[in-house]
Amino acid sequence: MAYWLNRFRQVVVFSLLLLSWVVDSQIRETQRRAAAEPLRHNCMNAPGSIYDVLVVDDSPVYRKLVEQVLESQPFSLHFARNGKEALQAIEEFSPSIVVTDWMMPDFSGPELCQRIRADQSRPYTYIILMTSNTEKGNVVKGLQAGADDYLAKPFDPGEMLARIGVGRRIIDLNRELAAKSMKLEEAARTDPLTGLPNRRAIEEWAFKQLRGAARHGFSLWVVVADIDSFKTINDSFGHHAGDIVIKTFADYLKRCTRSSDICGRLGGDEFLLVMTHVEAGHIETTVNRFREQFAALSFPFQGQSVHVTSSFGITGCSGKETPEFGELVRKADQMLYEAKRGGRNTVRVCYPQE
């Protein structure tokens, strides 16, 4: 009995040594072939930034083989042993590229693809599915599940680099598209002359603030401002002078607006300001301070020192019941009309209880 136990131990030890030698040989061969790849891979895919790559495989051998191929590339490598660990990693840092095995202990690679694609809130992830079964039906199933590409096991290092290179180009295109989309979105909410938010942006911001005012009971004020006799400035000194006045008014308004509030341009010479958490006894004083500062400015137009004034209409709300934002703007506009009719360069307020 002791003899056979000793023989069994010898066989196990020999098998482990043989497995270790095979793995080391595969790694050395992978390193040699990856190093022999032409430098064109790097030239074709010169990155603008580091890419997070998540490798998902329950086999330590294949995780090591992939690491040997990719460690010299501009990647930040991360590893997961199963689908659960992969989802945790994706939640933490949103990798740009995921290389996942088909068969895993908890759920399959195609299932992981579906879960990644189900979350539309994250930036696009390029997914490469590794499989030893390259039958057309399985490949189609993987692609339908959300994979972008597949790689046959055992993989060729050059092919892996080439396919990941494709993924990098796709990720770069998605990043460029997202940046342009963000710029377009910003432009759609910005007044081009002053750089201030336009009416659309103010309405979106105010809608959220009105819900907060209704929930917590704080005050919210809407201020409509208008530059007095603006047409006269354009007629007398030209539209360039009018633009200077508008941009100066916008700059002053922006400097006087707290970071917790918002100001913007409605169009022409009209501006809109939304303020929160200001007591009713202080709102008129606050707006009058700005009106006086702007009126004290002097514009040198055509050898003349020109002073420009402005008028303001204010209304507000407080408490749990809040009106629609459009209704507040219309009421503030009525107060502005009264300020104009009262001689300009003044402020008129409609308090919530009136």
MARVEXPA-186799 format. One line per field, with one value per residue (C-alpha): residue number from 1; residue in three letters; x, z, y. Coordinates in Angstrom, 2 decimals, decimal comma, padded with zeros to 5 digits. Layout:
% residues N
resi c(NUM | ...) $
resn c(ALA | ...) $
xx c(X | ...) $
zz c(Z | ...) $
yy c(Y | ...) $
//
This chain:
% residues 354
resi c(1 | 2 | 3 | 4 | 5 | 6 | 7 | 8 | 9 | 10 | 11 | 12 | 13 | 14 | 15 | 16 | 17 | 18 | 19 | 20 | 21 | 22 | 23 | 24 | 25 | 26 | 27 | 28 | 29 | 30 | 31 | 32 | 33 | 34 | 35 | 36 | 37 | 38 | 39 | 40 | 41 | 42 | 43 | 44 | 45 | 46 | 47 | 48 | 49 | 50 | 51 | 52 | 53 | 54 | 55 | 56 | 57 | 58 | 59 | 60 | 61 | 62 | 63 | 64 | 65 | 66 | 67 | 68 | 69 | 70 | 71 | 72 | 73 | 74 | 75 | 76 | 77 | 78 | 79 | 80 | 81 | 82 | 83 | 84 | 85 | 86 | 87 | 88 | 89 | 90 | 91 | 92 | 93 | 94 | 95 | 96 | 97 | 98 | 99 | 100 | 101 | 102 | 103 | 104 | 105 | 106 | 107 | 108 | 109 | 110 | 111 | 112 | 113 | 114 | 115 | 116 | 117 | 118 | 119 | 120 | 121 | 122 | 123 | 124 | 125 | 126 | 127 | 128 | 129 | 130 | 131 | 132 | 133 | 134 | 135 | 136 | 137 | 138 | 139 | 140 | 141 | 142 | 143 | 144 | 145 | 146 | 147 | 148 | 149 | 150 | 151 | 152 | 153 | 154 | 155 | 156 | 157 | 158 | 159 | 160 | 161 | 162 | 163 | 164 | 165 | 166 | 167 | 168 | 169 | 170 | 171 | 172 | 173 | 174 | 175 | 176 | 177 | 178 | 179 | 180 | 181 | 182 | 183 | 184 | 185 | 186 | 187 | 188 | 189 | 190 | 191 | 192 | 193 | 194 | 195 | 196 | 197 | 198 | 199 | 200 | 201 | 202 | 203 | 204 | 205 | 206 | 207 | 208 | 209 | 210 | 211 | 212 | 213 | 214 | 215 | 216 | 217 | 218 | 219 | 220 | 221 | 222 | 223 | 224 | 225 | 226 | 227 | 228 | 229 | 230 | 231 | 232 | 233 | 234 | 235 | 236 | 237 | 238 | 239 | 240 | 241 | 242 | 243 | 244 | 245 | 246 | 247 | 248 | 249 | 250 | 251 | 252 | 253 | 254 | 255 | 256 | 257 | 258 | 259 | 260 | 261 | 262 | 263 | 264 | 265 | 266 | 267 | 268 | 269 | 270 | 271 | 272 | 273 | 274 | 275 | 276 | 277 | 278 | 279 | 280 | 281 | 282 | 283 | 284 | 285 | 286 | 287 | 288 | 289 | 290 | 291 | 292 | 293 | 294 | 295 | 296 | 297 | 298 | 299 | 300 | 301 | 302 | 303 | 304 | 305 | 306 | 307 | 308 | 309 | 310 | 311 | 312 | 313 | 314 | 315 | 316 | 317 | 318 | 319 | 320 | 321 | 322 | 323 | 324 | 325 | 326 | 327 | 328 | 329 | 330 | 331 | 332 | 333 | 334 | 335 | 336 | 337 | 338 | 339 | 340 | 341 | 342 | 343 | 344 | 345 | 346 | 347 | 348 | 349 | 350 | 351 | 352 | 353 | 354) $
resn c(MET | ALA | TYR | TRP | LEU | ASN | ARG | PHE | ARG | GLN | VAL | VAL | VAL | PHE | SER | LEU | LEU | LEU | LEU | SER | TRP | VAL | VAL | ASP | SER | GLN | ILE | ARG | GLU | THR | GLN | ARG | ARG | ALA | ALA | ALA | GLU | PRO | LEU | ARG | HIS | ASN | CYS | MET | ASN | ALA | PRO | GLY | SER | ILE | TYR | ASP | VAL | LEU | VAL | VAL | ASP | ASP | SER | PRO | VAL | TYR | ARG | LYS | LEU | VAL | GLU | GLN | VAL | LEU | GLU | SER | GLN | PRO | PHE | SER | LEU | HIS | PHE | ALA | ARG | ASN | GLY | LYS | GLU | ALA | LEU | GLN | ALA | ILE | GLU | GLU | PHE | SER | PRO | SER | ILE | VAL | VAL | THR | ASP | TRP | MET | MET | PRO | ASP | PHE | SER | GLY | PRO | GLU | LEU | CYS | GLN | ARG | ILE | ARG | ALA | ASP | GLN | SER | ARG | PRO | TYR | THR | TYR | ILE | ILE | LEU | MET | THR | SER | ASN | THR | GLU | LYS | GLY | ASN | VAL | VAL | LYS | GLY | LEU | GLN | ALA | GLY | ALA | ASP | ASP | TYR | LEU | ALA | LYS | PRO | PHE | ASP | PRO | GLY | GLU | MET | LEU | ALA | ARG | ILE | GLY | VAL | GLY | ARG | ARG | ILE | ILE | ASP | LEU | ASN | ARG | GLU | LEU | ALA | ALA | LYS | SER | MET | LYS | LEU | GLU | GLU | ALA | ALA | ARG | THR | ASP | PRO | LEU | THR | GLY | LEU | PRO | ASN | ARG | ARG | ALA | ILE | GLU | GLU | TRP | ALA | PHE | LYS | GLN | LEU | ARG | GLY | ALA | ALA | ARG | HIS | GLY | PHE | SER | LEU | TRP | VAL | VAL | VAL | ALA | ASP | ILE | ASP | SER | PHE | LYS | THR | ILE | ASN | ASP | SER | PHE | GLY | HIS | HIS | ALA | GLY | ASP | ILE | VAL | ILE | LYS | THR | PHE | ALA | ASP | TYR | LEU | LYS | ARG | CYS | THR | ARG | SER | SER | ASP | ILE | CYS | GLY | ARG | LEU | GLY | GLY | ASP | GLU | PHE | LEU | LEU | VAL | MET | THR | HIS | VAL | GLU | ALA | GLY | HIS | ILE | GLU | THR | THR | VAL | ASN | ARG | PHE | ARG | GLU | GLN | PHE | ALA | ALA | LEU | SER | PHE | PRO | PHE | GLN | GLY | GLN | SER | VAL | HIS | VAL | THR | SER | SER | PHE | GLY | ILE | THR | GLY | CYS | SER | GLY | LYS | GLU | THR | PRO | GLU | PHE | GLY | GLU | LEU | VAL | ARG | LYS | ALA | ASP | GLN | MET | LEU | TYR | GLU | ALA | LYS | ARG | GLY | GLY | ARG | ASN | THR | VAL | ARG | VAL | CYS | TYR | PRO | GLN | GLU) $
xx c(000,00 | 002,80 | 004,50 | 001,49 | 000,97 | 004,60 | 004,21 | 001,05 | 002,88 | 005,68 | 003,16 | 001,43 | 004,74 | 005,84 | 002,52 | 002,79 | 006,36 | 005,29 | 002,36 | 004,67 | 007,10 | 004,30 | 002,96 | 006,45 | 007,03 | 003,74 | 004,56 | 008,05 | 006,61 | 003,93 | 006,56 | 008,75 | 005,91 | 004,55 | 008,02 | 008,43 | 005,26 | 006,04 | 006,01 | 003,22 | 000,71 | 001,90 | 002,09 | -001,41 | -002,94 | -000,95 | -003,11 | -003,99 | -004,45 | -004,13 | -006,87 | -008,30 | -008,50 | -010,34 | -009,42 | -012,01 | -010,93 | -011,11 | -007,88 | -004,72 | -002,75 | -004,74 | -004,77 | -000,98 | -000,73 | -002,91 | -000,87 | 002,37 | 000,94 | -000,52 | 001,84 | 004,11 | 001,15 | -000,36 | -002,93 | -003,84 | -004,55 | -007,13 | -008,15 | -011,26 | -011,72 | -015,47 | -018,47 | -019,24 | -015,73 | -015,97 | -019,20 | -017,66 | -014,63 | -016,85 | -018,81 | -015,57 | -013,75 | -015,70 | -012,98 | -012,63 | -012,05 | -013,20 | -011,61 | -013,73 | -013,75 | -016,92 | -017,07 | -016,90 | -017,87 | -020,90 | -022,28 | -021,14 | -019,30 | -022,40 | -024,37 | -021,66 | -021,94 | -025,69 | -025,28 | -022,68 | -024,88 | -027,92 | -026,25 | -026,57 | -025,26 | -021,58 | -019,23 | -019,06 | -017,14 | -015,54 | -015,97 | -013,86 | -015,18 | -012,59 | -013,76 | -012,30 | -015,52 | -015,42 | -018,42 | -020,42 | -023,50 | -021,59 | -019,86 | -023,22 | -024,67 | -021,80 | -022,09 | -025,85 | -025,30 | -023,33 | -019,75 | -017,92 | -015,41 | -014,23 | -010,86 | -010,23 | -008,42 | -005,55 | -004,97 | -002,22 | -000,49 | -000,40 | -004,09 | -004,95 | -002,99 | -004,64 | -008,17 | -007,58 | -006,15 | -009,50 | -011,17 | -008,93 | -009,90 | -013,59 | -013,18 | -011,32 | -014,16 | -016,74 | -014,78 | -014,50 | -018,22 | -019,09 | -016,88 | -018,50 | -021,96 | -021,15 | -019,97 | -023,14 | -025,26 | -023,38 | -023,81 | -027,55 | -027,73 | -025,39 | -025,91 | -023,17 | -022,64 | -022,33 | -021,45 | -024,28 | -026,89 | -029,84 | -033,52 | -033,60 | -030,75 | -032,28 | -035,67 | -034,12 | -032,22 | -035,21 | -037,51 | -035,28 | -035,03 | -038,81 | -039,22 | -036,67 | -038,48 | -041,78 | -040,21 | -038,15 | -040,07 | -037,25 | -037,81 | -037,18 | -037,04 | -037,24 | -035,69 | -036,14 | -033,70 | -033,68 | -031,14 | -032,82 | -032,99 | -030,89 | -032,20 | -030,90 | -027,41 | -027,52 | -028,88 | -026,42 | -023,19 | -023,74 | -024,37 | -020,78 | -021,36 | -024,59 | -022,73 | -020,19 | -022,98 | -024,69 | -021,45 | -020,51 | -023,94 | -023,63 | -020,17 | -021,38 | -024,48 | -022,40 | -019,98 | -022,85 | -024,61 | -023,85 | -022,69 | -025,90 | -028,02 | -028,18 | -028,29 | -028,68 | -029,78 | -033,32 | -032,46 | -031,89 | -031,27 | -033,26 | -031,71 | -033,06 | -031,82 | -033,10 | -032,15 | -032,90 | -032,71 | -033,03 | -035,36 | -038,17 | -036,78 | -033,42 | -034,31 | -034,94 | -031,77 | -029,73 | -030,96 | -030,74 | -027,07 | -026,34 | -028,48 | -026,49 | -023,11 | -023,96 | -025,40 | -022,10 | -020,14 | -019,01 | -018,76 | -016,39 | -018,31 | -017,19 | -015,37 | -018,32 | -018,71 | -021,98 | -023,84 | -026,34 | -029,05 | -031,21 | -034,60 | -035,69 | -038,88 | -038,98 | -041,41 | -041,02 | -042,55 | -042,06 | -043,72 | -044,91 | -047,08 | -045,04 | -046,35 | -045,05 | -041,76 | -043,33 | -045,94 | -043,19 | -041,36 | -044,55 | -045,19 | -041,61 | -041,97 | -045,06 | -043,05 | -040,35 | -042,99 | -044,07 | -040,44 | -040,14 | -043,41 | -042,26 | -039,29 | -036,71 | -033,53 | -035,54 | -036,73 | -040,30 | -041,16 | -044,25 | -043,95 | -045,44 | -048,28 | -049,48) $
zz c(000,00 | 000,93 | -002,37 | -004,44 | -002,44 | -003,08 | -006,80 | -006,91 | -005,31 | -007,88 | -010,75 | -009,31 | -008,83 | -012,35 | -013,80 | -012,01 | -013,23 | -016,77 | -016,60 | -015,27 | -018,14 | -020,73 | -019,30 | -019,19 | -022,79 | -023,91 | -022,15 | -023,69 | -027,15 | -026,63 | -025,58 | -028,57 | -031,10 | -029,54 | -029,61 | -033,23 | -034,29 | -036,59 | -035,01 | -037,39 | -034,70 | -032,52 | -035,43 | -036,68 | -033,24 | -031,59 | -028,57 | -027,18 | -023,71 | -021,68 | -022,21 | -019,34 | -020,48 | -018,43 | -019,07 | -017,83 | -017,70 | -015,00 | -016,28 | -014,65 | -017,64 | -020,17 | -017,91 | -017,84 | -021,60 | -022,29 | -019,82 | -021,60 | -024,92 | -023,68 | -020,93 | -023,37 | -024,91 | -023,68 | -021,56 | -017,90 | -017,38 | -014,97 | -014,42 | -013,29 | -012,71 | -013,31 | -014,40 | -010,91 | -010,50 | -014,01 | -013,21 | -010,00 | -011,95 | -014,61 | -011,87 | -010,41 | -013,46 | -016,73 | -018,88 | -022,50 | -023,70 | -022,23 | -023,36 | -021,94 | -022,13 | -023,28 | -020,51 | -016,92 | -013,54 | -012,83 | -016,19 | -019,80 | -021,82 | -023,94 | -020,72 | -019,58 | -022,94 | -022,46 | -018,97 | -020,17 | -023,06 | -020,77 | -018,94 | -021,27 | -018,71 | -019,23 | -022,09 | -024,87 | -024,05 | -026,84 | -026,12 | -027,55 | -026,87 | -026,63 | -027,45 | -028,46 | -030,31 | -033,53 | -035,20 | -037,08 | -034,89 | -031,70 | -033,25 | -034,35 | -030,89 | -029,27 | -031,62 | -031,14 | -027,38 | -027,76 | -028,50 | -031,06 | -032,09 | -031,24 | -030,86 | -031,23 | -028,51 | -028,51 | -029,78 | -031,91 | -030,22 | -033,44 | -034,06 | -030,51 | -030,88 | -034,24 | -032,94 | -029,83 | -032,14 | -033,93 | -030,55 | -029,71 | -032,94 | -032,20 | -028,66 | -030,00 | -032,45 | -029,68 | -027,45 | -030,27 | -031,01 | -027,31 | -027,08 | -030,17 | -028,89 | -025,59 | -027,41 | -029,51 | -026,39 | -024,68 | -027,73 | -027,75 | -024,20 | -024,59 | -025,97 | -028,59 | -028,01 | -024,22 | -023,39 | -020,84 | -020,63 | -022,97 | -022,08 | -022,60 | -020,15 | -017,56 | -017,82 | -017,30 | -014,25 | -012,85 | -013,22 | -010,83 | -008,42 | -008,37 | -007,35 | -004,57 | -003,46 | -003,30 | -001,33 | 001,14 | 001,19 | 000,27 | -001,73 | -005,46 | -007,38 | -011,11 | -012,38 | -015,94 | -016,89 | -019,89 | -021,08 | -021,35 | -024,73 | -026,35 | -029,84 | -029,46 | -028,76 | -031,92 | -034,02 | -032,68 | -032,41 | -034,47 | -033,68 | -032,58 | -029,75 | -028,92 | -028,71 | -026,35 | -024,05 | -024,08 | -023,34 | -020,57 | -018,99 | -019,22 | -017,62 | -014,71 | -014,28 | -014,23 | -011,65 | -009,41 | -009,65 | -006,96 | -008,01 | -006,54 | -008,89 | -012,66 | -015,11 | -018,87 | -021,95 | -023,23 | -026,50 | -027,73 | -024,72 | -022,27 | -019,55 | -017,02 | -013,50 | -011,11 | -007,44 | -004,48 | -000,68 | -000,64 | 001,90 | 000,57 | 002,39 | 000,61 | -003,00 | -004,15 | -002,43 | -004,07 | -007,59 | -007,04 | -006,12 | -009,51 | -011,32 | -009,68 | -010,46 | -014,14 | -014,38 | -013,03 | -015,99 | -018,84 | -022,45 | -024,75 | -028,05 | -030,87 | -028,51 | -026,11 | -022,59 | -022,67 | -019,61 | -020,01 | -017,53 | -017,03 | -015,61 | -013,68 | -012,97 | -010,12 | -008,84 | -006,65 | -004,75 | -001,44 | 000,44 | -000,70 | -003,57 | -006,54 | -009,89 | -013,31 | -014,30 | -017,42 | -015,22 | -013,03 | -016,11 | -017,43 | -014,06 | -013,84 | -017,39 | -016,29 | -013,44 | -015,97 | -018,07 | -014,98 | -014,34 | -017,94 | -017,70 | -014,39 | -015,98 | -016,52 | -014,48 | -011,64 | -010,06 | -009,58 | -007,40 | -007,13 | -003,81 | -003,40 | -001,13 | -003,59) $
yy c(000,00 | 002,37 | 001,54 | 002,56 | 005,77 | 006,67 | 005,93 | 008,07 | 011,00 | 010,66 | 010,74 | 013,86 | 015,68 | 014,74 | 015,95 | 019,30 | 019,78 | 018,93 | 021,38 | 024,09 | 023,47 | 023,65 | 026,91 | 028,46 | 027,39 | 028,94 | 032,20 | 032,36 | 031,66 | 034,30 | 036,84 | 035,97 | 036,29 | 039,49 | 041,06 | 040,02 | 041,83 | 044,77 | 048,20 | 049,14 | 048,10 | 050,93 | 053,37 | 052,57 | 052,88 | 055,65 | 056,44 | 059,82 | 058,31 | 055,14 | 052,56 | 050,51 | 046,87 | 044,27 | 040,61 | 038,10 | 034,45 | 031,79 | 030,20 | 031,65 | 030,35 | 032,39 | 035,45 | 035,27 | 034,72 | 037,78 | 039,82 | 038,90 | 040,08 | 043,36 | 044,49 | 046,37 | 048,21 | 051,51 | 049,72 | 049,71 | 046,02 | 044,64 | 041,01 | 039,18 | 035,45 | 035,30 | 037,32 | 038,64 | 040,07 | 041,52 | 043,38 | 044,74 | 046,00 | 047,60 | 049,34 | 050,73 | 052,10 | 051,50 | 049,86 | 050,92 | 047,34 | 044,03 | 040,73 | 037,94 | 034,16 | 032,41 | 029,78 | 031,03 | 029,51 | 031,71 | 032,89 | 032,91 | 035,53 | 036,30 | 036,91 | 039,32 | 041,11 | 041,49 | 042,93 | 045,43 | 046,54 | 046,87 | 049,78 | 052,76 | 055,27 | 054,40 | 055,26 | 052,69 | 049,49 | 047,48 | 043,74 | 040,91 | 037,41 | 034,61 | 031,11 | 027,77 | 026,97 | 029,01 | 027,44 | 030,04 | 029,54 | 030,32 | 033,32 | 034,73 | 034,11 | 036,01 | 038,97 | 039,10 | 039,21 | 042,44 | 041,43 | 043,57 | 040,93 | 037,43 | 035,75 | 032,01 | 030,07 | 029,37 | 032,89 | 034,31 | 037,31 | 039,31 | 038,71 | 039,76 | 043,01 | 043,69 | 043,09 | 045,19 | 047,86 | 047,93 | 048,33 | 051,28 | 053,03 | 052,45 | 053,79 | 056,85 | 057,52 | 057,19 | 059,57 | 062,08 | 061,77 | 062,22 | 065,33 | 066,87 | 066,00 | 067,69 | 070,81 | 070,88 | 070,43 | 073,26 | 075,49 | 074,79 | 076,16 | 079,13 | 082,63 | 083,12 | 086,87 | 086,90 | 083,30 | 083,27 | 080,51 | 081,05 | 080,76 | 077,01 | 076,44 | 078,76 | 077,06 | 073,63 | 074,86 | 076,75 | 073,73 | 071,76 | 074,69 | 075,13 | 071,49 | 072,06 | 075,23 | 073,36 | 070,52 | 072,57 | 075,84 | 078,26 | 081,44 | 081,73 | 085,04 | 085,71 | 088,94 | 090,26 | 093,03 | 095,35 | 097,92 | 101,33 | 103,08 | 100,39 | 101,16 | 104,72 | 103,35 | 101,23 | 104,10 | 106,66 | 104,68 | 101,52 | 097,87 | 097,31 | 099,79 | 097,99 | 094,67 | 096,23 | 097,43 | 094,02 | 092,14 | 094,59 | 094,23 | 090,44 | 090,46 | 092,61 | 090,47 | 087,29 | 088,73 | 089,75 | 086,37 | 083,81 | 080,36 | 078,96 | 081,16 | 081,56 | 084,44 | 084,44 | 086,32 | 086,07 | 087,81 | 091,35 | 093,58 | 091,45 | 089,30 | 086,83 | 086,13 | 083,45 | 083,72 | 081,47 | 081,76 | 085,57 | 087,16 | 089,33 | 092,37 | 092,06 | 091,27 | 094,85 | 096,11 | 093,35 | 094,14 | 097,92 | 097,55 | 096,03 | 098,65 | 101,48 | 099,90 | 099,53 | 103,06 | 104,43 | 103,01 | 105,24 | 104,04 | 105,99 | 106,04 | 108,35 | 110,69 | 110,90 | 109,58 | 107,68 | 106,40 | 103,58 | 102,62 | 099,53 | 098,59 | 095,50 | 093,60 | 091,08 | 088,49 | 085,46 | 082,59 | 080,85 | 078,04 | 074,66 | 075,93 | 077,17 | 078,46 | 077,48 | 079,10 | 080,64 | 082,32 | 083,81 | 085,13 | 086,76 | 088,41 | 089,69 | 091,02 | 092,95 | 094,47 | 095,42 | 097,19 | 099,16 | 100,12 | 101,36 | 103,26 | 104,76 | 106,50 | 103,70 | 103,11 | 101,63 | 098,37 | 097,12 | 094,12 | 091,92 | 090,14 | 086,66 | 087,79 | 090,44) $
//
